[in-house]
Amino acid sequence: MKTKYTIAFLALTFLATSCGSDEKKTITETTPISVKVKAVNENDNNPFITASGTIQAVNSANLSTRMMGFVTKMPVEVGDKVKKGQLLVSINNADLQAKLAQVNAGITEATAAFTNAEKDYNRFKNLFAENSASQKELDDMTAHYNMAKARLEGAKQMKNEVDAQFAYANIRAPFDGIVTGKYIKDGDMANPGMPLVSMESPGSFEVMAMVPESEISKIASGTSVDVVVKSINKIIKGKVTEISTSAKNTGGQYLAKVSLEKTDASILSGMFVTVQFPIEKQQKTEIILIPKEALVTKGQLYGVYTVSESNTALLRWLRIGRTYGNQVEVLSGLSSDESYIISADGKLYNGAKVSIQ
């Protein structure tokens, strides 16, 4: 019996040793994941005020309707060039057609009544001048004439109201431009206030930049600035045209509008830019910014991978703040003298072997 237990114990020991060796061998032979790292604020040595912003067209519009109905016609596509007054969306307007017919009938009736009342009024006015009609008869006829005139004017105003509603049944381009978005299709139900189509006039652009409260007091309207368009690596000249005086609805950031000069650069609405103001920073406070693509999200948690001393990936949880274009502010969890992984050739996890490119 003792011999039997001894054999079983040796077998288990051999199995455990073999499994441990295989696991150790697998970990040892794992190929390191090639990664790219970036130092925090490694290029943030600009002594002048900078602000992140986005490009937008000077003339743009999101078109909606004030009436409910099914979309019967939408003859444009995203990217189409349209002329002012061109039909963009048509909404079922059978009820408006019926109302218009009623209004036109009312105008015809009111016009006939007014014409007859006008003739009677002129007749009694002549009779009164010849002393053939009393003052009361003339007053009654005058009142009848004025009421007929008011009814005709009311019928005409009702027609103007219906015509105005037709403008919301047939949505037309308010200016020459390009269709930039379609948010509904044929057969869909259009609701009041719901965006149906958006358009903009190309060629003239501006930038909406967010300036921190510590620096906004130094920026004045008319200041010439450099606008760095990161995606195409171009610098465009611009001028500050508007400065917001309230940050109530912008989270402590003040809006500064910058008008861009005419350029041949291929800029488009929505591109992220950095506006460089020719003004020295009032405070040398350091803001840690990292690109959004470097963030790791799990539910409502945000983190970033760093490289440990043993060249392994280490997930660091962060507390993030405001968003500046395509970058986010790190409030805690990452210091200014550290680096983080910005991209990897494989799936990262805690403890994964990495090699820095």
Secondary structure, 3 states (H helix, E strand, C coil): CHHHHHHHHHHHHHHHHHHHHHHHHHHHCCCCEEEEEEECCCCCCCCEEEEEEEEEEEEEEEECCCCCEEEEECCCCCCCEECCCCEEEEECCHHHHHHHHHHHHHHHHHHHHHHHHHHHHHHHHHHHHCCCCCHHHHHHHHHHHHHHHHHHHHHHHHHHHHHHHHHHHEEECCCCEEEEEECCCCCCEECCCCCCEEEEEEEEEEEEEEEECCCHHHCCCCCEEEEEECCCCEEEEEEEEEECCCCCCCCCEEEEEEEECCCCCCCCCCCEEEEEEEEECCCCCCCCEEEHHHCEEECCEEEEEEECCCCEEEEEEEEEEEEECCEEEEEECCCCCCEEEEEECCCCCCCCEEEEC
